[in-house]
Amino acid sequence: MAVNGATDSISVSSTVSVGSVPLPVAVQDPRPVFADMRLSEFSGREWLIDQVDRFLTDHPCGFLILQADTGLGKTTVAAHLVQQRGYLSHFTHLGGRSVSAALRNLAAQLITRCGLEEMAPEGVVPEWAHTTDGLTALLTHAAKKVTAAGDRIVLVVDGLDEAEPAGTGLPLGLPTLLPDGVFVIATRRPGTTVSLESPTLWLPITPDQAENTIDIHRFLTRTIREPTLATRLAEAGVSAEEFAATLARRCGGVWLYLRYLLDEIRLGHRAITDLDDLPQNLDEYYTQALRADRDKHQWEQVGLPVWATLAAAHEPLTLDALTRLSGTLAPQTVQRLCASTHRPLLAVTDTQPRRYAICHPSLREYLTDRFPHAVREAHSRIADHYLTCFGGLHHHLSTLAADPDLARQDDGYPLRHLATHLAHAGRIDDLHALLTCEHPTGTGQAYNVWHQAHDHAGTLPNYLADITRAQAYARAATDRYLATGQTIPHLGLELLYTLITASLTSLTNQIPTDLVLRLVEAGIWTPQRALHYALRLTSESDRAEVLTALAPHLPPDLVPHALHAATAITSDYARAKALTALALHLPPDQRHTALHHAYRAAAAITNDYARAKALSGLAEHLPPAERRDALRQALQTATYITDEFDRADVLTALAHPLPPDQRHTAFHHAHGVTADDAAHAEASADSAEHLPFDLLQALQAVTAITDEYARAQALADLAEYLPLEERHTTLHHA
């Protein structure tokens, strides 16, 4: 879906907030969902997908809402459509429950997938796209481009019911009215109604639905042929047909329950003959599975702390992290629990070290509903673990102040989620204390410790997200006090957070490029931190300058991110400069494309002097054919430059890379100018350095200079390039 064109009615600001996120970073990767949903086992659902396709064909735009209770396969269908058709997507259980996370992700995908890089001139998701109105404007613009090519935009949004409360409007900030050519396929459980202004098709899935029952039977018929299950059946003397019929009946049409049962049988945790006394529903299954083989003491001292920690965690945890965050348990105890009959309830990564997470949101909800105090205590325990490591709030995070690297433990988990855990634990005062904690410098001043930790790690967008969250709590508290006519204790916090946000944006532009480079070379800043700094710069020329300077210092995995940011720069001259520098550090198979983009940017520069300079600097790195064209264009452009000094500067710089048949022209124009004598002197001296040809003509041009000082300096510079027998005479005249 390649899209080109002007921005029409959308106003694109050139100011980048410190909270802006680079496009590649903002895009949510759906592949973990494909693995969790086991799409390789996907079966059936043709009846559902046929209805989706008919709606897409029969309507100009609209919503398709897949509505079903827990465990009926909503997310699996959504993931299947994304995997097979490449639809744009957002999955809330990947950590995208907030409005800002969802809108940022969808906006980034629209910009990158629909060719709308002009909407993100700094290579980051613009702040205006973090709102419902901003996403609507972006969708409208993208739809015009895509529908003109006979295509459509389809957004798959999974888990509307799992989104954080967002006040009025649709969950996740989705617009209620869609432009033509835009469709949203969303999943949710039955619950509160939503008001939609575009055409809408509700697609319910129920356990006893005939089509659902047929799909389960087809799935089981195929699955029981697996070697492991076939062996279990043979050992138990149970026929495949009897086993399939029993499972289909006992799972009650709930796919998630069926998956749990099959996993238990595969792992040997449940006998095939033990299917007559199964729990009646998921809640009963969770109760039985979690407390299997455990007395009350074991559950309260071991099982509950671990499961509450998993319910509170915002990311999969390593065994070491899970052990520490669960309290005082021994690692062997936690490992046995994760490898026991609980294994089917866990999602375990294939990478090392293995990471553990709750397999399905329904289990997290079960734990939160049945054991709310334990889960809240887990949030508090996780927060206390990291705060203690940092020196404690009562000691102003003194240990973290002395060593900001401490915040990177557990792969930076506290930088991403500590503030959220404090909020979920109900410790709002501690959240404010964390964000406003200062450490004295010894000179009568102080600095914000949590900001320093984020700045050190290059994660300031996360810091700003923490500030936004805390500001919302402060604002809500202010509103409550206003409603009762009381004194407003949180107004100062609101103002402080506003000032912090404003100061972060202004500070972004205060570090000179050469200092940034020295910080990287000295190892004080990592290349990643320096790149994040460059992306936050509000000036395109400054951003291009820093990207250019950083190019030799970026590791291979960061170069594509820098290249993407450089491509998004709207200034042709700045873009060409940055692209050229970065391209030289790409693998050969990628270098040509980047240089080609740089060449196109240089050729599009409207200022003659800037275009000629950019083309001449780029030429030596281009393939032979493009090099000749670039030099020809640069030479022709240079002859049009009206400022005589600039013309001499460009032409003498051009002479070195020019082919021999064009050098005479450049030299002639460089020394035929009528600028003042100083300009003649500099042009001639520069030519002498790069032009070992026609030195006699150069000598004549220099001796014609009337200013004695300028003529002497130019002759002295020129002399070393003359033959030995003529050098003495020239220096005598100088």
N, C-alpha and C positions, 0 to 999 in steps of 0.2 A: 504494500500500500504506500507507494512513494507519492509524496505530496509536495508540491512547490507552490510558491506564490506569495503575495503580500499578506500582511497581518489583518487587513480589513479593519474592523471596528475594535479589535482588541488592542488595548494600550499595553505595551511591553516596557516595564520599568528597567532601567539599567542598574538599579540599586540592589545589592545582594545582602540579605540579612545574614547575621552570623549563624542563624538556625537553618539556613538553606542547605539542602543536601544534594550532592552530585547525583545526576540522573542515574548512572549505573548502580549507585548505592541505594537509591530510593526504590528501585524496582524489586518487588518481592519475587523470589524464586519459587515456583510452585512444585518443583521436583520432589521435595520432601513429602508433599501430600500424595503424589503419585505412588511413592513407596509405601506410605502409611496405609493408603487405601487398597494396596495390592492390586493395582490395575491390571497386572498380568493375569489375574483370575477373573476379570470383569466378564459378566455374562448377562444376557437378556437386555431388558429395558428398551427394546426397539419401539414398543408401543408408546413409551414416554418421549423418546427422541423424535418419533414421527410427528407428534403434536408440536414439539418445539419447531421443527422444520416448516410445518404448515403455517405456524404463526409468523415466522420470519419471512415467509413468502407472501402472505396475505395482508400484511400490515406495513405501513411506512416506518413505524417505530413502535416501541412499547416495552412492557415488562412481562416476563414470564416468571411466576413465583412457584417454585417447587416447595410444597408445604407438607411436612410429615413429622411425626413424633420421632423421638430419639431412636437411632439404630436401624432406620428403614432405608438407608442408602442415599440420602440427599447429597452428601459431600462426595460420595463415590461417583455419582452421575455427573456432578459439576466438574470433578477432576478429569473424568473421562472426556468430556467435551473440550476442556482446555488442552489436554494432551493430544487428542486426535485432530482438533481443528485449529489450534493455535489462538484461541480466543484470549483477549486480555482478561486478567483475573485478579481477585483479591480473596484470600482465605483468612478469616479472622483468627483461627486457632494457630496460625503461624506467628502470632504476636501482634496482629494488626487490628486490635479491638477498638482503637481510638479513631475519632473522626480525622485527625490530622494524618495518622499513619495511612488510613485508607485513601484519602484524597491525594496524598503525596505519591503513593504507589501508583494509583490509576493515572494521575497526571503524567508521571514519568513514563509510563508505558505508552500513553497516547502520543507524547512528544517523540519518543524514540521509534515507535512502531509506525507512526503515520507520517514521519518525515517533517515534523514541526519544530525542528531545532531553533528556528527563528523565534519561537515562543520562549525559549530558555537561552538567551544570548550569553549567559555566563556559564552554561553547562551544568546548571543546577536547577532544581524545581523552583520556579519563581514563587514568592510568597503569596501572590494573588491567586495561585492555583490551589492553595490550601483551604479554600472556602467553597461552599456549594455553588455560589455564583461564579467563582473562578473556574470550577470544573465544567459548569454549564457552558461558559464562554469557550472553553477549550474544546468541548465536545461539538459545539456548533461549528467551530472553525474546522475541526478535523473531519466532520461529516461532509462538509462542502467538498473537501479534497477527495475523500474516499468515494462518495457517491458518484462523483464525476467520472470515476474509473469503473463504475458499475459494481462497486463493492459495498459492504456495510460494516459498521462497528458493533461488535458484540462484547459486552462486559459480563463476566461471570463473577458474581459476588456471593460467597458462601458464608452463612452464619449470621444473618441479620439479627437474630435473637441473641447472639453472643456478644454483640457490640456493646461498648460502654454507653451509658445513658448520654444522650446528646440534646436533651431539651426537645424543642419542636422539630418538625420535619422528619424525614426518613432516617433510619439508623445509618451510621457511617457518613452522614452528610450528603447522601445521594440526592440528586434533584428529583422532584416529583413529575416534572414535565421534561420529556426528552425531545431533542430535535430530530427531524426526519433522518433516517439512516442509522439511528442509534437504538440498540436493544440492550436490555439488562436482564440476564437470567440470574435470579437470586434464590437462595434457599433459606428456609426458616421453619421453625416449629409453630404449630397453632398457638395463637395468643392474641395480643392486642391487634386491632385492625389498623391498617395504614391507608391513608388517602392518596391515591395516585391520579394524576391528570392525563396521562397518556394511556393508550389502549393497553389492557391488562388481561392476561390469561393465568388463572390460578390452576395449578396442576397438583392435586392432592394425591398422596400415596398413603394407603392404609394397610395394616397388616393382613386383613382378610380379603383384600382386593384380588379378584380372580387373576389378573395379569401378574400381580406380585407373587401369588402362589405358584403359578406356572413357571415364573423365572427361578424360584427357589428349587423346584423339582428338577429343572434343566441343569441348574448349577450343581446340585448334589449328584445327579447322574454322571456328570463329567468328573467331579472331584473325587468320588469314591474309587475311581480307577487309579488314583495315586498309589505308588508302591507301598508307602507307609500304612495308609488306611486299608489297602487291600490285604496286607499282612495281618493287621489287627483283626479284620473281619474273618480271615481264614482261621486264625488262632482261636477266635471266640465261637466259630461255627455259626456265624450269623450271615444270612444272605444279603447281598448288596441292596436288593429291592426292599427288604424288610427294614434295613438300617436307614435307607434314604427316607422311607415313609415315616418311620418313627421320629427322625430328626426334624423333618418338615413339620410334623404335627406338634412336636414339643417346643420348637423355637417360636411358634405362634406368628410366623411371618416376619419376625424381627431378624434382619440380616446380621446385626452386631452380635446378638445372642448366639446365632448359628456359628459365627466365626469363633467366638470364645469356646464353644463346645468342641468344634473340630480341632482347635489348637490343643485343648486339654487331652483329647484322644490321641493326637499325633505325639504329644510329649509323654504320654503314658500316665497322665495325672487323673484320668477318668477311664474306667473300663467300658467297653462297648455294651456290655450287659447291664451297665449302671445308668440306664436312661429312663427308668420308670418313675424315679423319684426326683426329677429335676425341679428346680425353683420355677415358680409360675411366671416371673417377669424379671426384668433386668435388676431392679432394686433388690429383690430377693436373691438373685444370683450374686450380686456384689456383696451382700451381707454374708452369704455362705462362703464365697471364695476368699474374702479378706480374713475371715476368722477361722478358716479351715485349720485343724490340728493345733489350735492355739487356745489356751485358757484366758480368762479375763486379765490376769496379770501380764501374760505375754503380749496380749493385744494392747493394753494400755502403756506398757513400758517399751515395747519394740514396734509392733505393727502400726499403731496409730501415729506415733511421731514421724515415722518414715513416710507413711501415706499422706499425712497432713503436709509434710514438707514438699512432697511431689505435687500436691494440689496447689500449694502456694507458689511454687517455682514458676518462673516465666520462660525458662529455657530448659532443655534436657541437661541433666547434671551428671558429671562423672561420679563414679562410686566414691571417690575421696571427698568430693564436694558434698554429695548427698549424706555421707556419714557425718561430716563436720556440722552441716546445717541442721541435722536431725537431733542434735544434742550431744549426749555423752556415750553413744553406742560404739561398740567395737566394730571395726571394718568387716571382720569375718561375719558378724551377726547380720549386718546390712546386706552383705553379699549373699548369704544363705537365703535371706528373705527374697531378694530379687531373682534368685535362681530356683525358687521353690514353686509351689503351685500358683504363686502370684505371676509367674512369667507371662501368661497370656494377657494379663492386664497392663503390661508394660510395652512401650515402644522403645526398642534398643537400637542404637545406631550401629552400622557396620564398621565405622572408623574406630581407630584406637587413639586414646583410651575410649572404651565404650561409654556412651551416655544414656541415661535412663529418663524416661518421661511417662506420664500417664497416657495410655493408649487412645482414649476417647474422651471428649469433653463431658459425656454423660457421667463418667466416673468422677471427674472433678466436681461436678454439680452434686453428685450423690454425697461425696465427702463433705462438701461445703454445707449442704443442707442438714446432714445427719450429725456432723461434728463441727459446728461453726466455731466453737471456742478453741478447738484444737487447731483448726486452720488459721484462725486469727493469731493464735499464739505462735504458729509456725512463721507467719509473716514477721511478727515481732522478734522471734528468735533469730531469723535470718538477718534482720536489720542489726540486731545487737551483736551478732557475730562479727560483722564487718566494722561496725562502729568501735567495738573493742579493739580490733586489729589496728584501727586508725588512731587509737589513743583516747577515745571516748569524747562525747560532746562536752562533758563537764571539764575536760582538760583541753578544750578547743582543738580537738583532733591533732594533738601535738605530734604524734608519731607520723601521721600522714603528711603533716606540714614539713617534717624533716625528710621524708622520703615519699614523694608523690607516686613512685612506681608501685607502692602498696595497693593502689586502687586498681591495678591491672591484674590482681590475682583472680584465679578462676576465669581466665581469658577476658578479664574486664567486666565480669558480671555485675559487680557493685556499681560501676559507672553507668550501666544501663538500667539497673533495677532497684538500687537501694532506696531512692526516693519513693518509688511505687510501693515497696514493701512497708515503709513507714506510713504511707497513706492508707493502705489496706489494713494495717494494724490499728488504725484510728489515732495514730500518734502525730497529729498535725502540728503540734507545737514543736516536736522534735524535727519534723520536716523543715519548718521555718528555721530552726536552730542550725540544721545541717547547711542550708543554703546561705545563711548569713554569718556563719562562723568565720571569725577573723583571727589571724595569728600575727603577733607583733614582729616587726622587722628588727627592732633594737635601735631604730633611728627616730622613734616617735611616731612611726607610721605602722600600718597593718595591711595585710592582703587577705582576700577571700580564699580559704583553704580548698573548698570544693571546686571553685572555679580554677584554681591552680592545678588541681589533679586532672580535671578535664582538659585544660589547656596543654598540660604536659603529655597527655595521652592522645591529643588530637581529636577529642570527642566533644567539642564545644556545642554542636547541635543537640547532643543529649543533655548537656547542662542547661541549655535554653529551654528544652522540653520540661526539665524539672522546674525551672523558674515559672513557666506557663502554668504548670499544674498547681504549684503553690500559690500563684497569683489568683487562680480561680477559687481556691479555698479561702484566701484572704478576702476576696470580693464577696463571696457568699456570706462570710461572717459579718462583713460590713453591712450587707443588706439586712441581715437578721437584727443587728443592733439598731439600724435605722428604723426598721419596722416597729420596734418597741420604744423608740425615743431615747435609747441609752447612749452613753458615751461610746465613741467608735475607736476601739483599741487597735484594729487591724488596718486602719487607713494608711498609717505610716508604712506598713509592709507593702501595701498595694503600690504606693508611690516608689518605694525602694526597688521593687521588682521592675517597675517601668523604667526607672533610671538605669538599672543594671542592663536591661535589654538594649536601651539606647546607647549606653557607653560601650557595650561589646561591639556594636556595629561601627561606631566611630573609631574605636581603637584598632580596628582591622587595618586601617590605612596609614598607620603611624610608623611602621617598621620599614626602613630603606631596604632595597633589594640586596645591596651588597652585605648588609648585616644578616639578612635571611640566609644568604649563601654561607657566610662565615659560621653561623649557628649550625648549619648542616655539616659543614666540613669539620667542625670541632666536635661533632657528635652530641651537641647539646640538644638539637632538634633532630628528630628522625625525618627521613625524606617524606614519609606519610604526613607528618604534622606540617611540614613546609608546604606540601601540596594542598592540604586543607586550608592553610592560610591563603594560598594563592587563589583558591576558588572563592574565598570570601571577599576578595578585594572588589570595591565598587567601581574602580576605574579600569576600563578594558586595557588601556595602554599599560597600566601598572601590572595587571594580571598577565598580559603577554610578556612583559619584561621578566617577571618572576618565573613564569613557566619556561622561558628561554634559558634563564640562568640555571634553573634546576635540572634541565634536561640531562646533563652528564651525570647527575647524582641520583637519578631515579632508578630503582631496581626494575627489572623487566615487567613485573606484575603491576606496577604503578604507571608505566608509560602509556598504556591504552587509556587510562582514566584522564591523564593529562592531555593526551591527544584529543579525546572527546571534548574536554573543556576548551581547548584551543580552537577546535572546529566550530564551536558555538559562538566565538567572539565575532561581533558584527562588523567591527572595523577591519576593512580588508588588509590594511598595512600591518596592523597588530596581529591579525590572524596569520598572514603569510609569514611573518617573522617567527611566531611561536611554532607554527607547523614545521617550518624548515628545521629549526633547532631540534625539535622532538623526533622528526622523521629519521634523523641521522642515528638515533639510538634504537630504532626498530629493527627486527629481523629483516633480512633482505626481501623476503616474500611479502612483507607489509610496507616496506619503505617506499616503493614506487607509488602506491596509492596515496600515501600521505603527501609525498612530494608533488603529485599531480594536483591534489587539493590546494597545496600551497601555491603552486604555479597559477591556478585559476584565480585564487584570491589576489595574488600580486598583479595579474593582468587586469583585474577589475578595479584597481585603485584609480580614483579620478584625478588626484593631484599628480601632475607630470613628474615632479621631482621625486615624490615618494614612490611612484610606480617604477621609475627608472632605477632607483636605489634598490628597491625590493627585488626586481628582476635580475639586476646585476649580482646581488648577493646570493640569489638562489641558483643562478645558472650553472655554476660549477658542480652542483650536486645532481643535476638532471641528466636523464639519458641523452645520448648525442642529438637525436632529432629535436627533442624539446629544448635542449640547451641552445641549439642554433636559433630556434624561433624566439626563445626568451631574449637572447642577446640582440637579435635583430629588432625586436620590439623595444628593448631598452635603449638602443642606439637611436632609433627613430624618435622615441619619446624625448630623449635628452635634447635633441636638436630643437624641440619646441619650448624648452624651458626659457622663460623670459628673463629671469634673474641671472646675470652673467656669471657671478661667482658660483651659484648652484650648478649652472651648466658646466662650467669648467671642472667642478668637483666631481660630478657624475661621469663625465667623459673620460677624465684621467683615471678614475677608478675602473671604468669599463675596459680600458685599453688592454689590461693584462689578460682577461679571459676571452677577449674577442679573437675570432679567426683572423689570420694575417690579412685577408682581403678586406676586412672591415677596420683594421687598426688605423690605417691612414686617415680614413674619414673621421674617426674619433679624435685623432691627434690634431687634425686640421681644425675641427670645431673647437677643441679645447684651447687652442692658441690663436684662434681668430677672433676671440671675444674682445670687446672694447671696454672691459671693466677696468677698475683702477689697477695701478701697478702691483699692489700687494696680491690681488687675485691672480694676475699673470704669474707672479713669482711662485705662488703655491701650486698652481696648476702645472707649471713647467717642471718644478721639482718633483711632484708626484709622478708626472709622466716619465721623467728620467729613471725613476726607480722601477717602473713597470714596463717601459718600452725600450728594449735594447735595439730598436730599429730606428732608422732615420734620425740619428742623433744630431746631424748637421742642422736639420730643420728645427729641432728642439733648441739647439744652440742659438740659431738666428732669432727664434722667438724670445729667448731670454735676453739676449743682448739688446733687443729693441725696447726693453723696459727702461723707462726714464728715471724712475726712482732709484737712486744709487744704492741705498741699503737693501731694497728688495732685490735689485739685480745682482748684487754681490752674494746674497744668501742663496739665490736660485742657482747661480753659476757654481758656487761651492758644492751644493748638493748634486749638481749634474756632473761635476768633474770626475767623480769616482767611477762613472760608467763609461768614460771616454777612453780611447786607446792611450797607452802610456805616453806616446810622443806628443799628444795634444793636451794632456792633462796639465803640464807645467804652464803652457800658454794660457789656458783657461783660468787656472788659479791666479796667475799674474794679473789678469784683467779683473778678477774678483777682488 
